Amino acid sequence: MRQNANNVNAKDPVQFWLLVIASCLALVALFLTFPLGTVQADALLSRPTAVISPAASPVTSPTPKLIEDVQAERRTPANVLHGVASWYGSVFNGRLTASGEKFDMYAMTACHPTLPFGTKIKVVNLRNRKSVVVRVTDRGYLMDGRVLDLSYGAAKQLGMVDAGLARVKIEILKMGTPQSN
């Protein structure tokens, strides 16, 4: 009888620690399901307002016709772009750009895949709201879906040199003239 009692008591601490470990794992799983930071959308979403046209009644048409375009509030002007910008500098300093100019890493210039050379754009760093006006002088492939590659001087004014990348708003101030081949 004494042996059975010792075996039962020996199992109790094991069961206790298994319960403690299972509880800890459950708490960790619970905390991992909660978002750790706040998420902020770029644009406020408005509730679409459905306006039923006089010709369509709710009885004859179960789906109301929208008279106004719901996306009209969220549309950005054609001269404003958003995306991620990077910068380039010393490795290319002094080399010719796609426009034929010498690249000066301290000048206020940028590389864009499609904008005509000579286009002046205002670039705003969305994190710190610093801005700079640059001129498109180069063309090239931009990595990872980036929209703009800035010279070192422009990146320094935007406060993005250390990070290397920044979310930016690009406003086209003056379009350059397209070059014919």
ROSE-4610 file (N, C-alpha, C; in Angstrom, 1 decimal, always signed):
// ROSE-4610
residu = [M/M/M/R/R/R/Q/Q/Q/N/N/N/A/A/A/N/N/N/N/N/N/V/V/V/N/N/N/A/A/A/K/K/K/D/D/D/P/P/P/V/V/V/Q/Q/Q/F/F/F/W/W/W/L/L/L/L/L/L/V/V/V/I/I/I/A/A/A/S/S/S/C/C/C/L/L/L/A/A/A/L/L/L/V/V/V/A/A/A/L/L/L/F/F/F/L/L/L/T/T/T/F/F/F/P/P/P/L/L/L/G/G/G/T/T/T/V/V/V/Q/Q/Q/A/A/A/D/D/D/A/A/A/L/L/L/L/L/L/S/S/S/R/R/R/P/P/P/T/T/T/A/A/A/V/V/V/I/I/I/S/S/S/P/P/P/A/A/A/A/A/A/S/S/S/P/P/P/V/V/V/T/T/T/S/S/S/P/P/P/T/T/T/P/P/P/K/K/K/L/L/L/I/I/I/E/E/E/D/D/D/V/V/V/Q/Q/Q/A/A/A/E/E/E/R/R/R/R/R/R/T/T/T/P/P/P/A/A/A/N/N/N/V/V/V/L/L/L/H/H/H/G/G/G/V/V/V/A/A/A/S/S/S/W/W/W/Y/Y/Y/G/G/G/S/S/S/V/V/V/F/F/F/N/N/N/G/G/G/R/R/R/L/L/L/T/T/T/A/A/A/S/S/S/G/G/G/E/E/E/K/K/K/F/F/F/D/D/D/M/M/M/Y/Y/Y/A/A/A/M/M/M/T/T/T/A/A/A/C/C/C/H/H/H/P/P/P/T/T/T/L/L/L/P/P/P/F/F/F/G/G/G/T/T/T/K/K/K/I/I/I/K/K/K/V/V/V/V/V/V/N/N/N/L/L/L/R/R/R/N/N/N/R/R/R/K/K/K/S/S/S/V/V/V/V/V/V/V/V/V/R/R/R/V/V/V/T/T/T/D/D/D/R/R/R/G/G/G/Y/Y/Y/L/L/L/M/M/M/D/D/D/G/G/G/R/R/R/V/V/V/L/L/L/D/D/D/L/L/L/S/S/S/Y/Y/Y/G/G/G/A/A/A/A/A/A/K/K/K/Q/Q/Q/L/L/L/G/G/G/M/M/M/V/V/V/D/D/D/A/A/A/G/G/G/L/L/L/A/A/A/R/R/R/V/V/V/K/K/K/I/I/I/E/E/E/I/I/I/L/L/L/K/K/K/M/M/M/G/G/G/T/T/T/P/P/P/Q/Q/Q/S/S/S/N/N/N]
num = [1/1/1/2/2/2/3/3/3/4/4/4/5/5/5/6/6/6/7/7/7/8/8/8/9/9/9/10/10/10/11/11/11/12/12/12/13/13/13/14/14/14/15/15/15/16/16/16/17/17/17/18/18/18/19/19/19/20/20/20/21/21/21/22/22/22/23/23/23/24/24/24/25/25/25/26/26/26/27/27/27/28/28/28/29/29/29/30/30/30/31/31/31/32/32/32/33/33/33/34/34/34/35/35/35/36/36/36/37/37/37/38/38/38/39/39/39/40/40/40/41/41/41/42/42/42/43/43/43/44/44/44/45/45/45/46/46/46/47/47/47/48/48/48/49/49/49/50/50/50/51/51/51/52/52/52/53/53/53/54/54/54/55/55/55/56/56/56/57/57/57/58/58/58/59/59/59/60/60/60/61/61/61/62/62/62/63/63/63/64/64/64/65/65/65/66/66/66/67/67/67/68/68/68/69/69/69/70/70/70/71/71/71/72/72/72/73/73/73/74/74/74/75/75/75/76/76/76/77/77/77/78/78/78/79/79/79/80/80/80/81/81/81/82/82/82/83/83/83/84/84/84/85/85/85/86/86/86/87/87/87/88/88/88/89/89/89/90/90/90/91/91/91/92/92/92/93/93/93/94/94/94/95/95/95/96/96/96/97/97/97/98/98/98/99/99/99/100/100/100/101/101/101/102/102/102/103/103/103/104/104/104/105/105/105/106/106/106/107/107/107/108/108/108/109/109/109/110/110/110/111/111/111/112/112/112/113/113/113/114/114/114/115/115/115/116/116/116/117/117/117/118/118/118/119/119/119/120/120/120/121/121/121/122/122/122/123/123/123/124/124/124/125/125/125/126/126/126/127/127/127/128/128/128/129/129/129/130/130/130/131/131/131/132/132/132/133/133/133/134/134/134/135/135/135/136/136/136/137/137/137/138/138/138/139/139/139/140/140/140/141/141/141/142/142/142/143/143/143/144/144/144/145/145/145/146/146/146/147/147/147/148/148/148/149/149/149/150/150/150/151/151/151/152/152/152/153/153/153/154/154/154/155/155/155/156/156/156/157/157/157/158/158/158/159/159/159/160/160/160/161/161/161/162/162/162/163/163/163/164/164/164/165/165/165/166/166/166/167/167/167/168/168/168/169/169/169/170/170/170/171/171/171/172/172/172/173/173/173/174/174/174/175/175/175/176/176/176/177/177/177/178/178/178/179/179/179/180/180/180/181/181/181]
x = [+0.8/+0.0/+0.9/+2.0/+2.9/+3.5/+3.8/+4.4/+3.4/+2.2/+1.2/+1.0/+1.1/+1.0/+2.1/+3.3/+4.5/+4.5/+4.0/+3.9/+2.9/+1.8/+0.8/+1.4/+2.1/+2.7/+3.8/+4.5/+5.5/+4.9/+3.7/+3.1/+2.5/+2.1/+1.5/+2.4/+3.7/+4.5/+4.7/+4.7/+4.8/+3.6/+2.4/+1.2/+1.0/+1.5/+1.5/+2.3/+3.5/+4.4/+3.9/+3.3/+2.7/+1.5/+0.7/-0.3/+0.2/+1.3/+1.9/+2.5/+3.1/+3.7/+2.6/+1.5/+0.4/-0.3/-0.4/-1.0/-0.1/+1.2/+2.1/+2.1/+2.0/+1.9/+0.6/-0.5/-1.8/-1.7/-1.1/-1.0/-0.1/+1.0/+1.8/+1.0/+0.3/-0.5/-1.6/-2.2/-3.2/-2.6/-1.4/-0.7/-0.2/+0.1/+0.6/-0.5/-1.8/-2.9/-3.3/-2.9/-3.2/-2.2/-2.6/-1.7/-0.8/+0.5/+1.5/+1.6/+1.2/+1.2/+0.0/-0.2/-1.4/-1.1/-2.1/-2.0/-2.8/-2.2/-2.9/-3.0/-4.2/-4.4/-3.9/-3.5/-3.1/-4.3/-5.5/-6.6/-7.8/-8.6/-9.8/-10.8/-11.5/-12.5/-13.8/-14.5/-15.8/-16.9/-18.0/-19.0/-19.7/-19.9/-20.5/-22.0/-22.5/-23.9/-24.6/-25.5/-26.2/-27.4/-27.5/-28.6/-29.4/-30.6/-31.5/-32.0/-31.8/-32.4/-33.9/-34.5/-36.0/-36.6/-35.8/-36.3/-36.3/-35.4/-35.3/-35.9/-36.9/-37.5/-36.9/-37.0/-36.5/-37.2/-38.4/-39.2/-38.8/-38.5/-38.1/-36.6/-35.8/-34.4/-33.9/-33.4/-33.0/-31.6/-30.8/-29.6/-29.7/-29.5/-29.7/-28.5/-28.8/-27.8/-27.0/-25.7/-24.9/-24.8/-25.2/-25.1/-23.7/-23.2/-21.9/-20.8/-19.7/-18.6/-18.0/-18.1/-17.7/-16.2/-15.4/-13.9/-13.5/-14.4/-14.1/-13.4/-13.8/-13.1/-11.7/-11.4/-10.1/-9.1/-9.6/-8.7/-7.6/-6.4/-5.4/-5.2/-4.8/-4.6/-3.5/-3.6/-2.7/-1.2/-1.0/+0.4/+1.0/+0.3/+0.8/+1.0/+2.1/+2.5/+2.9/+2.7/+3.1/+3.9/+4.9/+5.7/+6.9/+7.8/+9.1/+10.2/+11.0/+12.2/+13.4/+14.5/+15.8/+16.8/+18.1/+19.1/+20.3/+21.1/+22.3/+23.4/+24.7/+25.7/+27.0/+28.0/+29.4/+29.8/+29.3/+29.6/+29.4/+28.4/+28.0/+28.5/+29.1/+29.5/+30.4/+30.1/+30.9/+30.6/+29.8/+29.5/+28.4/+28.2/+27.1/+25.8/+24.8/+23.4/+22.7/+21.6/+20.8/+20.5/+20.4/+20.2/+21.4/+22.6/+23.8/+24.6/+24.0/+24.7/+25.6/+26.6/+27.4/+26.6/+26.6/+25.9/+26.8/+26.1/+26.7/+25.9/+26.5/+25.8/+25.3/+25.8/+25.4/+24.3/+24.0/+23.0/+21.6/+20.6/+19.2/+18.6/+19.0/+18.5/+17.9/+17.3/+16.6/+16.6/+16.4/+16.2/+14.8/+14.0/+12.7/+12.5/+11.8/+11.7/+10.9/+10.0/+9.2/+9.1/+9.3/+9.1/+10.2/+9.8/+10.8/+11.9/+13.1/+14.3/+13.9/+14.4/+14.2/+12.9/+12.1/+10.9/+11.3/+10.6/+10.9/+9.8/+10.2/+9.3/+9.6/+8.5/+8.7/+8.5/+9.5/+9.5/+9.3/+8.3/+8.0/+8.2/+9.1/+9.3/+8.1/+7.3/+6.0/+6.3/+7.4/+7.7/+8.0/+8.8/+9.2/+8.7/+8.0/+7.4/+8.5/+9.8/+10.8/+10.6/+10.9/+10.6/+11.8/+11.9/+13.0/+12.5/+13.0/+12.6/+13.8/+13.6/+14.6/+14.3/+15.3/+15.1/+15.4/+14.6/+14.8/+15.9/+17.1/+18.2/+18.6/+18.0/+18.5/+17.3/+17.6/+16.6/+17.2/+16.4/+16.9/+15.9/+16.3/+15.5/+15.6/+14.4/+14.3/+13.9/+14.7/+14.4/+13.2/+12.6/+11.6/+10.4/+10.0/+8.8/+9.0/+10.2/+10.4/+10.0/+9.7/+9.2/+10.2/+11.3/+12.2/+13.5/+14.6/+16.0/+16.6/+16.8/+17.3/+18.8/+19.4/+20.8/+21.1/+22.3/+22.7/+22.3/+22.5/+22.2/+20.8/+19.9/+18.5/+18.0/+18.6/+18.3/+18.7/+19.8/+20.3/+19.3/+18.8/+17.9/+16.6/+16.2/+14.9/+15.1/+16.4/+16.6/+16.4/+16.8/+16.6/+17.9/+19.0/+20.3/+20.6/+20.4/+20.7/+19.7/+18.4/+17.5/+17.6/+18.0/+18.2/+16.9/+15.8/+14.5/+13.5/+12.6/+11.5/+10.3/+9.1/+7.9/+7.7/+7.4/+7.4/+6.1/+5.8/+4.8/+5.6/+5.2/+5.9/+4.9/+5.2/+4.3/+5.0/+4.5/+5.1/+4.8/+5.9/+5.7/+5.8/+6.7/+6.9/+7.4/+6.7/+7.1/+8.2/+9.2/+10.2/+9.7/+10.6/+10.2/+10.7/+9.8/+10.3/+11.3/+12.3/+13.4/+13.0/+13.2/+13.0/+14.3/+14.1/+15.3/+15.8]
y = [-1.2/+0.0/+1.2/+1.2/+2.3/+2.6/+1.6/+1.9/+2.6/+2.3/+2.9/+4.4/+4.7/+6.1/+6.9/+6.3/+7.1/+7.3/+6.3/+6.5/+7.6/+7.6/+8.7/+10.1/+10.2/+11.5/+11.9/+10.9/+11.2/+11.7/+11.3/+11.8/+13.2/+13.6/+14.9/+16.0/+16.1/+17.2/+17.3/+16.1/+16.1/+16.6/+16.2/+16.7/+18.3/+18.7/+20.1/+20.9/+20.5/+21.2/+21.1/+20.0/+20.0/+21.0/+21.1/+22.1/+23.5/+23.8/+25.1/+25.4/+24.5/+24.7/+24.9/+24.1/+24.3/+25.6/+26.1/+27.4/+28.5/+28.4/+29.4/+29.5/+28.3/+28.3/+28.9/+28.7/+29.3/+30.8/+31.3/+32.7/+33.4/+32.7/+33.2/+33.3/+32.2/+32.2/+33.3/+33.5/+34.6/+36.0/+36.2/+37.5/+37.7/+36.7/+36.8/+37.1/+36.8/+37.1/+38.6/+39.3/+40.7/+41.5/+42.6/+43.4/+44.1/+44.2/+44.8/+46.3/+46.8/+48.2/+48.7/+50.0/+50.5/+50.6/+50.4/+50.4/+51.6/+52.5/+53.6/+53.5/+53.7/+53.6/+55.0/+54.9/+56.1/+57.0/+56.5/+57.3/+56.8/+57.8/+57.4/+56.8/+55.8/+55.1/+55.7/+56.2/+56.7/+55.6/+55.7/+54.8/+55.2/+54.3/+54.7/+55.0/+56.1/+56.4/+56.0/+55.1/+54.7/+55.6/+56.1/+57.0/+56.2/+56.0/+55.2/+56.2/+55.8/+56.7/+56.6/+57.6/+57.6/+56.5/+56.1/+55.0/+53.7/+53.4/+52.1/+52.2/+51.4/+51.4/+50.2/+50.2/+49.0/+47.8/+47.9/+46.7/+46.1/+46.9/+46.3/+46.0/+46.7/+46.5/+46.3/+45.0/+44.8/+45.5/+45.8/+46.4/+47.9/+48.8/+50.3/+50.6/+51.5/+52.0/+53.2/+53.1/+54.3/+55.3/+56.5/+57.6/+58.2/+58.3/+58.9/+57.9/+58.1/+57.2/+57.2/+56.0/+55.9/+56.3/+55.9/+56.2/+57.6/+58.5/+59.9/+60.6/+60.3/+61.0/+60.5/+59.3/+58.7/+58.9/+59.4/+59.5/+60.6/+60.3/+61.3/+62.0/+63.3/+63.9/+63.2/+63.4/+62.7/+63.2/+64.3/+64.8/+64.4/+63.5/+63.1/+61.6/+61.1/+59.7/+59.4/+58.1/+57.7/+56.4/+56.2/+55.0/+55.1/+54.1/+54.1/+54.6/+55.5/+56.0/+55.5/+55.4/+55.0/+56.1/+55.9/+56.9/+56.2/+56.9/+56.4/+57.5/+57.1/+58.1/+57.8/+57.6/+57.7/+56.7/+55.5/+54.6/+55.1/+55.9/+56.5/+57.9/+58.5/+59.9/+60.1/+61.1/+61.4/+60.6/+59.6/+58.8/+59.5/+59.2/+59.8/+59.1/+60.0/+59.5/+59.2/+58.7/+58.3/+59.6/+60.7/+62.0/+62.5/+62.0/+62.5/+63.4/+63.8/+64.6/+63.8/+64.5/+63.8/+63.8/+62.6/+62.5/+63.1/+64.1/+64.7/+64.3/+63.5/+62.9/+64.0/+65.2/+66.3/+67.2/+67.0/+67.8/+67.3/+68.1/+67.7/+67.1/+65.8/+65.0/+63.7/+63.1/+61.8/+60.9/+59.7/+58.7/+58.2/+58.2/+57.7/+56.9/+55.8/+54.9/+55.5/+56.4/+56.9/+58.4/+59.2/+60.6/+61.2/+62.1/+62.7/+63.4/+63.4/+64.1/+65.6/+66.2/+67.6/+67.9/+66.8/+67.0/+67.4/+68.5/+68.9/+68.3/+67.7/+67.1/+67.5/+67.6/+67.9/+66.5/+66.1/+64.8/+65.1/+64.5/+64.7/+63.4/+63.4/+62.2/+62.1/+61.1/+61.0/+60.8/+60.3/+60.1/+61.4/+62.3/+63.5/+64.8/+64.6/+65.8/+66.7/+66.3/+67.1/+67.0/+68.1/+68.0/+68.6/+68.3/+68.8/+68.7/+69.7/+69.7/+69.2/+68.2/+67.6/+67.6/+67.3/+67.2/+65.8/+65.2/+63.9/+64.0/+63.3/+63.3/+61.9/+60.9/+59.5/+58.5/+57.4/+56.4/+55.1/+54.2/+52.9/+52.0/+50.8/+49.8/+50.1/+50.2/+50.4/+49.1/+48.8/+47.5/+47.5/+46.3/+46.1/+47.0/+47.4/+48.3/+49.7/+50.2/+51.5/+52.5/+53.7/+54.6/+55.7/+55.8/+56.9/+56.6/+57.0/+56.8/+58.3/+58.7/+60.1/+60.2/+61.3/+61.5/+61.6/+61.4/+61.5/+62.8/+63.9/+65.2/+65.4/+64.9/+65.0/+64.1/+62.9/+62.0/+62.6/+63.3/+63.9/+64.9/+65.8/+66.8/+66.2/+65.0/+64.4/+63.6/+63.5/+62.8/+61.3/+60.7/+59.3/+58.5/+59.2/+58.5/+57.3/+57.4/+56.3/+55.1/+55.4/+54.3/+53.7/+54.5/+54.0/+54.1/+53.9/+53.9/+54.9/+55.4/+56.2/+56.2/+56.2/+56.3/+57.8/+58.1/+59.5/+59.8/+61.0/+61.6/+62.4/+62.2/+62.9/+63.7/+65.0/+65.9/+66.5/+66.3/+66.8/+68.2/+69.0/+70.5/+71.0/+70.4/+70.9/+69.7/+69.3/+68.2/+68.6/+67.7/+67.9/+67.6/+67.9/+67.6/+66.2/+65.3/+64.0/+64.1/+63.3/+63.3/+62.3/+62.6/+61.7/+60.9/+59.6/+58.7/+58.9]
z = [+0.0/+0.0/+0.0/+0.7/+0.8/-0.6/-1.4/-2.7/-3.6/-3.6/-4.5/-4.1/-2.8/-2.4/-2.9/-2.8/-3.3/-4.8/-5.6/-7.0/-7.4/-6.7/-6.9/-6.6/-5.5/-5.2/-6.1/-6.7/-7.7/-9.0/-9.3/-10.6/-10.4/-9.3/-9.1/-9.5/-9.1/-9.6/-11.1/-11.7/-13.2/-13.8/-13.3/-13.8/-13.6/-12.4/-12.1/-13.1/-13.4/-14.3/-15.7/-16.1/-17.5/-17.6/-16.5/-16.5/-16.6/-15.8/-15.9/-17.3/-17.9/-19.2/-20.2/-20.2/-21.1/-20.9/-19.7/-19.4/-20.0/-19.8/-20.3/-21.9/-22.5/-24.0/-24.4/-23.7/-24.1/-23.9/-22.9/-22.7/-23.8/-24.2/-25.2/-26.5/-26.8/-28.1/-28.1/-26.9/-26.8/-27.0/-26.5/-26.7/-28.1/-28.8/-30.1/-31.1/-30.7/-31.6/-31.6/-30.5/-30.4/-31.2/-32.0/-32.7/-31.7/-32.1/-31.2/-31.4/-32.5/-32.7/-33.4/-33.5/-34.2/-35.7/-36.5/-37.9/-38.4/-39.2/-39.7/-41.2/-41.8/-43.2/-43.8/-45.1/-45.8/-46.0/-46.2/-46.5/-45.7/-45.3/-44.6/-45.6/-45.2/-46.1/-45.7/-46.7/-46.4/-46.7/-46.1/-46.4/-47.6/-48.6/-49.8/-49.6/-50.2/-50.1/-51.4/-51.3/-52.5/-52.7/-53.9/-54.3/-55.3/-55.0/-55.9/-57.0/-58.2/-59.3/-59.3/-59.8/-59.8/-60.6/-61.7/-62.6/-61.9/-61.0/-60.4/-59.0/-58.8/-57.4/-56.7/-55.3/-54.6/-54.9/-55.3/-55.6/-56.9/-58.0/-59.3/-59.3/-58.6/-58.7/-57.2/-56.9/-55.6/-55.3/-56.3/-56.1/-56.5/-55.6/-55.9/-56.9/-57.8/-58.7/-58.1/-58.1/-57.6/-58.6/-58.3/-59.2/-59.1/-57.9/-57.7/-57.6/-58.1/-58.0/-56.6/-55.9/-54.5/-54.4/-55.3/-55.2/-55.5/-55.8/-56.2/-55.0/-53.8/-52.6/-52.4/-52.8/-52.5/-53.6/-54.8/-55.9/-55.7/-56.0/-55.9/-57.2/-57.2/-58.5/-59.3/-60.7/-61.6/-61.4/-60.8/-60.6/-59.2/-58.5/-57.1/-57.1/-56.7/-56.6/-55.2/-54.8/-53.4/-53.6/-52.7/-52.8/-51.9/-52.2/-51.4/-52.3/-51.7/-52.4/-51.7/-52.5/-52.0/-52.5/-52.2/-52.7/-53.2/-54.0/-54.5/-54.5/-54.4/-54.2/-54.8/-53.9/-54.3/-55.4/-55.5/-56.5/-57.9/-58.0/-59.3/-59.5/-58.5/-58.6/-59.8/-60.7/-61.8/-63.1/-62.9/-64.1/-64.9/-66.1/-66.9/-66.6/-66.5/-66.3/-67.6/-67.6/-68.8/-69.6/-69.0/-69.7/-70.4/-70.0/-70.6/-69.7/-68.6/-67.6/-66.7/-66.1/-65.1/-63.8/-63.1/-61.9/-60.8/-60.0/-58.9/-57.7/-56.8/-55.7/-54.7/-54.7/-53.8/-54.5/-55.8/-56.4/-56.1/-56.3/-56.1/-57.3/-57.5/-58.7/-58.3/-59.3/-59.0/-60.3/-60.0/-61.1/-61.0/-62.1/-62.2/-63.4/-63.4/-64.6/-65.8/-65.6/-66.7/-66.9/-65.9/-66.0/-66.9/-67.8/-68.7/-68.0/-68.6/-68.1/-67.9/-66.9/-66.6/-65.8/-65.6/-64.8/-63.3/-62.8/-61.5/-60.6/-59.5/-58.6/-57.1/-56.4/-54.9/-54.2/-53.4/-52.7/-51.2/-50.6/-49.2/-48.5/-47.4/-46.6/-45.7/-45.8/-45.0/-43.5/-43.1/-41.7/-41.0/-41.6/-40.9/-41.5/-42.7/-43.4/-44.0/-44.1/-44.8/-46.2/-47.0/-48.4/-49.2/-50.5/-51.3/-52.7/-53.6/-55.0/-55.7/-56.6/-57.4/-58.8/-59.7/-61.1/-61.6/-62.4/-62.9/-64.0/-63.7/-64.7/-65.1/-64.4/-64.7/-64.8/-65.5/-65.7/-65.3/-64.9/-64.5/-63.8/-63.6/-62.9/-61.4/-60.8/-59.4/-58.7/-57.6/-57.0/-56.1/-55.9/-54.9/-55.0/-56.2/-56.3/-55.9/-55.8/-55.4/-56.6/-56.2/-57.2/-57.6/-56.8/-57.0/-56.4/-57.1/-56.5/-56.4/-55.3/-55.1/-55.0/-55.3/-55.1/-53.6/-53.2/-51.8/-51.1/-51.9/-51.3/-51.0/-51.9/-51.7/-50.6/-50.5/-49.4/-48.1/-48.0/-46.8/-46.3/-47.2/-46.9/-46.4/-46.9/-46.5/-45.2/-44.7/-43.5/-43.6/-44.8/-45.0/-45.3/-45.1/-45.5/-44.6/-43.3/-42.5/-42.7/-42.9/-43.1/-44.5/-45.5/-46.9/-47.7/-47.0/-47.7/-47.0/-47.7/-47.0/-47.8/-47.1/-47.8/-48.2/-49.4/-49.9/-50.7/-50.7/-51.6/-52.7/-53.9/-55.0/-55.8/-55.8/-56.5/-57.7/-58.9/-60.2/-60.3/-60.2/-60.3/-61.8/-62.6/-64.0/-64.8/-65.8/-66.6/-67.5/-67.7/-68.6/-70.0/-71.0/-72.4/-72.8/-73.3/-73.7/-74.8/-74.7/-75.7/-76.8/-78.1/-79.1/-79.4/-79.7/-80.0/-81.3]
